[in-house]
Amino acid sequence: MATGDGASTRLSSLAIVLIAVSTIVLLPGALNRWVLPKEIVFLVGALLAAAVPAAGRLPRWFWMIVLSGSAVLLIAALSGAAPLPQVFGRWPRFEGLVTLPVYLAAAWAGARLFGGVAALRHRVFLSVVAVSALAVFLVAALETLGLRPIPSDLDRPGSLLGNATDQGIVGVMFAALLVLPALAPRMPGPGAATRGGGASRATGAERPAPPRPRAAGTLWLLRAGLLAAALSTVLSASRAATAALFAVAVVASVVLVARRASGDRRSATVHALLALAGIAGLVAAVLLVPLSRERIFDVAALDPARLGDRFTIWREAAQLLWANPLLGVGPSGYLDQIAAVHSATWFFDVGSGVTIDSPHNLLLQAGLAGGIPLLLCLGALAVLSAVTAWRRIRSGDDAVLGATLALLGFTIVLLTHFTAPATTLLAALLLGMVVARPADVPIGSVATRTPTASRFPAAPRGRAGRGLRMLGVTALAASTLLVAVSCSAEVALGAGVSAAADSRLADADAAFATAAALRPWDADTRSIAAQSFAQAADSGQPGAPGLAGSWAARALDLAPDSVLSAKALAVSQQYSGDLDGALETLTALDDRAPNDPETLHRLGGVQFLDGRIPDAQQALERAVAVDPDDADAWLTLQYVYQQTGDSAGFARASGELARLGRN
């Protein structure tokens, strides 16, 4: 297919549209509507990208690092406590065989579509990014006003991303991509001065013509998208994302002013003043949004006691990594293994009943997933990518500059957050764009039909080249199928949770069975079913205890260290009349995951039912010591004091309940 063919241009544009909008796709009805649908749309776009001429390709060093890191992750997963779930990835982000290949496909698509000279494709991409930014801002604005166009019970729901910090990350990356094209439309287009990207002086082939000013409509779309992206970040009320936005704004301002200073000093002064006005405008926007103002500028919000959750998470994650330096605890292993490290302050700082599956720091996350070897791979990738980006930026490649700014913002936020498809797909796409080696023919330029010289060898041709392409397309198709099946299970899982909440236990059991059949490796599907039936058992639903126990046993077969599954099993045993079994489960859970107020509360209750009054009182006193704001635990302890005639204890419990408004 000729690179200038109209059908190819339309196909590449469609691929770019799907890839760019995948960030904001969601699927109503799924239990987690934010993760797998984005991956499906992205993979469809990547499959279309495989059918168009390549503008670039990933360098060999990139593939070597990826293969090394993949080998480390596979060994770590197989060595983990739950090998099968860890190989495929745990709910809800499935960062194993389900999601990690999609991240790799994103980097590949970024190189293929935008490497070398791909000005036309980049313009399409930026236009779709601007539209996506407007969509994110619209929903975020409605949520800020108290509306819920997408049902959510979160204080910071996160617009089309499902998480407020993810909303902030995407806003930062969108703003970084749009700032130069929107504010400096006459600057050189992407790749116009890239080494190896244009025609060779030696061959005398035609070079790309200087870019023309953008059409007024397109320019205003980019500017509107830039404003929407910045405001979406502010509305997210994410401290890390707001800091990243200011970092991007400062760097972009320096670049713009420096370029003007090389020509007209008066123009440079004007642009410097405009840059300062823009940064001041961001500060004003933060001050005008109450939640953002409270979280960022309120001195009380910076109190160490209110920031203690991150410090506690990082400290305990570091302890877990220190104990497992060689391979960590395997991908997704943090979810279960961190429970053994929890101190008494964890539940006060982070919250009772809160379960997190990431240490909220990129370095700790990588270290716990694959130990020191994976950290070395990540470091090598970062260094080589930074060197490549610097060289291309110095050569005048504004597309790479924008992508690098976006990756900078992404990295800043990940120092306090976790990876997720909503943000990492876009970051991987931009990384592929940054590190790509150009193909032998520039795409979307006036030299499209003119073969050009390159410092790098062309893509493999002949039988070997066709074999590699077929292997790549087959891998993409297999990944698409796996993600689609997993997404179907998510819809069934959502139906099961809703049915269980509505006391339709038979319907819930059937829906959970469908989800489990579609994801046979997934311990969390079974655990969610067990937890749903455990809640029904707690509310007195007949038949729920047996279903909770059955699903909990299946979950524990796949992930024997799952705290949530063990809790559901204990509920089943308690309401089935098996107090000895419940005591055995809860005692073992307390030994393995100490200081958990939920475990201690239920253990105390079961011990009281079994006639072990002193043990019950001790367990309940431990529960309220760990979580003094747990009114239910205080109520149970008050009842125990009443039954034992402990008037002083009863008075103390009554005072605490009055403090909590549960007198």
N, C-alpha and C positions, 0 to 999 in steps of 0.2 A: 504494500500500500504506500503510495507516495505521501510524503510528509505534508504536502500542500493540498492534499485531497480534501474536498469539502466535507465528505462523510467522516473522515478522520477527525477533522476539526470539531464537528458536532459531537462525535463520540467522546472526544477528550473533554469537551465542555460539560457534557452530561456527567462524566466520571468526576470532574472537579466539583460540580454542583452537589452530587451525592456525598462526596468526601467532606466537603465544607459544611454541609447542613447536618451531617451525622452527629455533630456535637450537641445539637439541640433537639434531637429526636427522642421521643418517649413512647411508651406503649401502655395506655390505660388498661387496667384489669390485671396486669402482672403484679406480683407481690413487690418486686423491685422493678419499677418501670423505667429506670434511668440507665441501666448498664448494658444489658445484652441487645436491646433494640438499636442502640448507637453503633454497636459493633456490626450488626447485620447490614445496616445501611452503608457503613464504611466499606465492608468487604465487597458488597455489590459494586460500589464505585471502584474498588481496587481491581476487580475482575474486568471491568470495562477499561481501566487503565492498561491492563495487560494486552489489550487489543489495539492500542494506538502506538505510533512510533515513540521510541524512548528519547527523552531529552537528556537524560543522564543515567548514571548507575552508581550503586554503592561501591566504595573502594574495597579492596581486598582486606585491608586492616580492619575494616568495620565487620566484615563477615567472620574474620578470625576471632575477634573479641566476642561477637555474638555466639559463635559456636562454643567457645571456651566457657562463657557464662552459662549457656544452656546445659552443658555437660555438668558443671558445678551444681546447678539447680536440680537436675535430674538425680544426681547422686545424693544430694541433701534431702530431696523429697523421699527417695526410696529408703533413706536412713531414718526418716522421721517416725513419729509415733503413729501417724495415720497415713501410710504410704499412698494408697489409692486416692483419697480425697486431696492429698497434697500435690500429687502429680497433676491432677486435673484442675486444682484450684478450689478454694473454699468460697462459699456464698458470703457476700453478694457480688464480689468483684471477680471471682474465679481466675485469679492471676496465676494460672498454671497452663496446661495444654489448651484450655478454652480461650483465654484472653491474651497470653503472651505472644502467640503467633500473630494475633491481630496487631499488636504493637509493632512487630517486625514488618508486617505487611504495610503498616503506615509509613515506616521509614523507607521501605522499598518504593512505595507509591510516590512519596515526596521526591525521591531522586529521579524516578522515571518521568514524572510529569513536569518537574520544575528545575531539574539540573541543567547546567549549560545555559544557552540562550532560549528562554521560553517566555518571552514578554507577553504574548497574547494569552497564554494559559494563566500567567500570573495576574493579568488584569481581570480575567474571569473569576479567579480565586478571590481576589480582593473585593470584587463586587458582591460575591456571595457572602463573604465574611461580614461585609457591612450590613447586608440584609439580616444575617443571623444575629449580629450585635443589636440591631433594632428590635428583633423579636425577643431577645433575652431581656432587654431593657423594658419593653412594654409589660411583660409578665412581672418583672421585678417591681416596677412602679405600682402595678395593681396590688401586689402583695404588701408593699410598703404602706399603701393606703388602707390596708386591713381586709382587702378582698382576697379570695382564694379561687382563682380560675382553675387551678389544679389543686384538688383537695389535699390538705396537709394539716397536721396538728403541731408543726414545728414553729417556734418563734421566728426563725430565720429559714424559710422554706427553700430558697435557692433557685427560684425561677424555673427555667427549663433544664437545669442541671441536677436538681434534687438535693443539693447541698449548698449552703450559702458560701462556704469558702471555695467550692468548685466554681460557683458563679463568679466570684471575685477573680479566680485564676483565669478563667476564660475571658473575662472583661479585660484583664491586663494584657493577655496575649493578643486579643483582637485589637486593642489600642496600639500595641507595639507594631503590629503589622500595618496598621492604617495611618500612623502618624506621619511618616515621610511622604507617601503618595498623596495624602490629603492636604498637607501643608506646603509641600514643595513639588508641585506637579510637573515642573519642567526639568527636574533632575533626571540623570540618566536612568534608563529602564533597567530591569534586572538582567544581569549578565552582559550588558552592553560593553563593558570593559573587562569582562572576566578573562583570566588567562585560559587560553585554550577554547574559549567559548565563541570567539568570533573568527573571522577569516584570517588565515595566515598571511603575514607579510611576504613570506617566501613564495607562496603560491600566487599572490596578487589577486586572490579571490575577493569578491565584493564584501565590504564590511557593512554591518547594520547601519542604517541611516540614523541620525540623531532623532530621538523620540520627539513626537509632536505633543503639544499640550493636550491634556485630556479634555474630552467633551465636557461642557458645563454640567450636564445632568449627572454624568459619572462622578465628576469631582465633588459635587454637592452630596451625592450618595455616600462617598467615602468620608466626607466631613461629618455628615449626620451619623454614620456608623462609628466614627471616632468618638464623637460626643456621647453616643449611646453606650459604647464600651466603657468609657471612663465613668459614666454615671452608674452603670451596672456594678462596677467595682465598688463605688462608694456605697451604693444601696446594700451591698452584701454585708457591710459592717464587719468585714474581716480585717483584722489588724495587719496580718501578714500580706494580704493582697493589696491593701491600701499602701503599705510601705513599698511593695514592689511597683505599684503604679507610679508613685513619686520617683522611684529610682529610674524607671523607664522615661518618665517625663524629663528628668534632669539630663539624662544621657542624650535623649533626642534633641533637647534644647541646645546642648553644647554642640552637637553635630550641625544643626541648622545654622547657628550663629557662626561657627567656625567656617562653614562654607561661604557664608555671606561676607565674612571678614576678608577672605582671600580676594574678593572683588571690590565691592563698595563698602567703605567703613561706615558711612552714614546708614546704608541699608542694614549693616550688621547691628548697629545700635538700635535701630527700629525693631529688628527681629529679637534682639535681646530683651527689649522692653515687653514685646508681645509674649515672649517665652515666660518672663516673670509674671505677666498678667495671667497667663494660662495656669501656672502653678498656683498663683493666688486664688484663681477660680476654683481649683480643686480643693484647696483648703476651705474656701467658703462653702462648697458643696458638702464637705464632710460636716461642717458646723451646722448646716441647715437640716441634715437628716438626724433626727433625735437618737436613734439607736447607734449610728456611726459616731456621733458626737460623744455619747456616753461611753462607748467601748474604747475610743481612741484618745479623746482629750480629757475625759474625766479622770482626775487624779485617783479617785477611789477605784476606778477600773484597772489601774496599774498596781494596785496593792498586791504584794506577793501572795497573800492568802487567796486572792481571786485568780491569780495566775498559777496557783499551786498544782493544778491538774497536769499541766504540761511538764513541770519539773518532776512531779512524781512519776509520770509515764516514762520520761526519759531516764530517770535514775534507775527504775526497776528494769527497763529494757536493757540498759547498759549492764546491769548485774546479770541478766540472762545471757547476754552476748559474752560477757567475761567468762561465764561458766561453759560456754559452747563456742569457742573461738574458731575452730577448724571449719565446721560446716553450718554453724548456727543451729537453728531448730527446724530448718527446711522451710520452703515456701509455704506460707499460711500457717506455719507451726506456732507462731506467736499467739494465735487466738486461744489455744488451750494451755500452752506451756507457761504463759506469763502468770497464770493463776497461782502457781506454786511459789512465786516470788512476791506476791502482794503483801505489803506491810499493813499495819493497822491504819495508816493514814490514807491508803489508796481509796477506800470507800467514802471517806470524808471529803477528799479532794476531788475525786472523779465522779462519785455518786454511787449509791447502792443500786444494784441491778443493772449497771452499765457494763456492757461487754464490748470491747474494741478489738479489732483484728489487725491493727497496725500501731507501731510506736509513734506515729505522727512525726517522723523525721526520716528523710530519705536515706541517710547514711546508716542509721540504726535499722531501718527496714531492710536494706540490702544486706547488712551484716547478719541479721537474724535469719534471713532467707538462705544465704549461702556462705556465711562466715567470711573470713579474711580473703579467700580466693575471689569471691564475688565482689568484694570491695575493691580489690586490685583491678578486676575487669572494669568496674565502673569508673575507677580513676583513670585508667588508660583511655577509655572512651571519652571521658570529659577532656583530657589533655589534648588528644589528637583532634577532637572536634573543635576545640578552642583554637588550636593552631591553624586548622583549615579555614575556620571562619575568619580569623584575623587576616590571613593572606587574601581571601576573597574580598573582604571589606576594604582593605588597602587598595585593591585593584579597582574599586569603585562600584561594587555590586550592592545596590541598595536593597534588592530582594533579600540577600543574605544578611544585610544589616538589620532589616526589620525582623527576620526570623531569629536572629541572634538576640535581639532585644526581647523578643517574646520568650525565648528559652531562658534568658536571664531572669525575667519575672517569674516564670514557672519554677525555676530552681530556688529562688528566694522563698516562695510560699511553701515549697516542699520541705523546708527546714522545720516547719511546724505543722505539716499536713501529710497526707498520704496520696499515693498514686491512685488513679481511677480512670476508666475509659473516657469519661467526659472531658478530661483534661489531657491525659497522657496520649490519646490518639492524635490530638492536634500537635502536641509537643514532638511526638515521634515523626509525624509528617514533616514538621519544620526541621528536625534534625537531619532527616534524609535530604531535604533541600540544601541544607548547609554543607553537608559533607560530600555531596554528589560529585562525581567526576563526569564531565560532559560527554555525551555521545558524539559521534563523528559528524552529525548533522544538526545544526541549530533549529529549534522549533519555533514557529511563530515570529520569524524575523524576515527582513527582506532578502536575506541570504538563505532562505529555507531550502531552495532547490540546488544550492551550490555546495558540493562536498567541501569540507574544510579540514585543515590539518589539526591535529590534536597531540598534546604531549602524552596522552594516555592511549593505550591500545583500544581499538574498537571492540564492541561486544562480540562474543564468540559467534562464528558463523558455521555453516555446514551442519552435519549430523549432530555434532556435540552441542552446538548452539541450539538447535531445535529441541534436542533432548532436555537441555536445561530449562528452556522456556516451557515445555510441556510439564516438566516436574514442578515448576513454579506455579503454573495455572492449576495443576492437580492439587497442590497444597492449598492454594487459595480456595478452591471449590470444596475441599474436605473441611477446611476451617469454617467456611460459610455454613456447611451442613451441620457441623457440630454446634456452632453458636445458635443456629435456627432451632435445632432440637432442644437445646438448653433453654432457649427463650420460651418455647412451647411449654416446657415444664414449669417455667416461672408463672405462666398464666394459670396452669392447673393449681400451682401452689397458692396463688392468690385466691382462687376460688375455694380451696380447702380452708384457708384461714377465715375467709368470710363466712363459710357455712358453719364452721365450728363456733364462731362468735354468735351466730344466729341459732345455736342449739340444734342444727341439722347435722347430727353426728354421722349418720350413714352417708350423706352426700359428701361430707368432709373427708371421711375415710376413703371413699372412692376417688375423690380428686387427689388426695395425697398419694394414693396408689398409682395413679396415672403419672404424677410428677416423679415418683420414685422409679417407675419403669423407664421414663425418658432420661433420667439421670441416675443410672445404677451405681455410679461411683460416689454419689453425693451424700455424705453423712448429714449435712445440714438440712436437706429436704426432710429427712426422717426426724431430725431433731426438732425442726419447726412444727412438724405434725405432732410430735410428743408434747411439746410445750403448749400447743393449742388445746390438745385434749386435757392436759394438766390444768389449764385455766378453767376448762369446763368442769373438771372434777372438783376444783376448789369452790365452784359456784353450785355444786350439788347436782350436776347433770348425771342421771343414771347411765351406766355403760361407759362413761368417759374414763374412769380409772383403768379399766382393762385395755382400752385403746391406747391410752397414754403409755402404759407399761409395754405393750407390744411394739409401738413405734420407738420408744426409748431404747429398748433392747437392740433393735435393728440399727439404731444410730450408734450405739456404743460398740457394736461389732465392727463398724467402720472407723470410728474415732473413739477409742476407749478412754481417752483423757478429757472428753467433752464435759465441761462443768454443767452446761445447760441441759444436756441429755440426762446426766446423773440426777439433777434436781427434779426433772420431770419423772424419772423412775421412782424417786422417793415419794413424790405426790401420789403416784399410782399405787405404791405399796401401802401408803398410809390409808388411803380411802378404800382399798381392797381389804383392809383389816390385817394386813401383814406388818404388824408393828416391828417385829424382830427384823424383817427384811429392810424396812425403812430406816431403823436405827443403824443397821450395818452399812447401808448405802450412805447415810448422812455422816456417820462417824468416819468412814473412809474418805469421804469428800472433804470433811473438815481437816483431816490429816494432810491431804494432798493440796488443798486450796484453802489455806487457813485465813481467818479473819473476815470471812464473808458473812455479812449480817443476815442475808437471806437464808443461808445454810444454818447458821446458829439459831435463828428464830424458829425455823421448822424443826430443827433438832430438839430445841427446848420444848416445843409443843408436843412432839411425839414422845419424848421422855416423860412429860407430865401425864399423858394418856396411858403410858405404860406403868405409871406409879413410881417413877424415879424422880421424886420431887426435888431433892437437893441438886441432882444433876441438871434437871430442867431449869432451876433457878440460876445455876451457874452459867448455863449456855445462854439464857436470855439476858443476863447481866453483861455477858461478853458482847452480845448483839447490840445492846443499846450503848455500850461503851465505844464500839466501832462506829456506829451510826446513831448519834443521839437524837437525830430528827426523824427517826422511824416511829411514827405514832402507833402503828400496828404492833410492833414489838413491845412498846411501853404498855399497851392495853393488855397483851398477853401476860407480861410480867406483873402488872397490877393485879390481874386475876389470881396469879400464883401467890402473890403476897397476901391477898385476901383469904385464900384457902388455907394458907399456913399460919394466919393470924399475925403476920409481921406488919404491925401498924406503922412503924417508921418507914418501912419499905413502901407500903401502900401510899402513905402521904407523899413520899418522894416521887413515886410514879404519877400520882394525881397532879402534883405540881408541874411535872414535865408535860403531861397531857394538856394542862391548862395553857402552858406556854405554846404548845403546838396547835391550840384551838380545837382540841378533841376531848374536852372535859365531859 
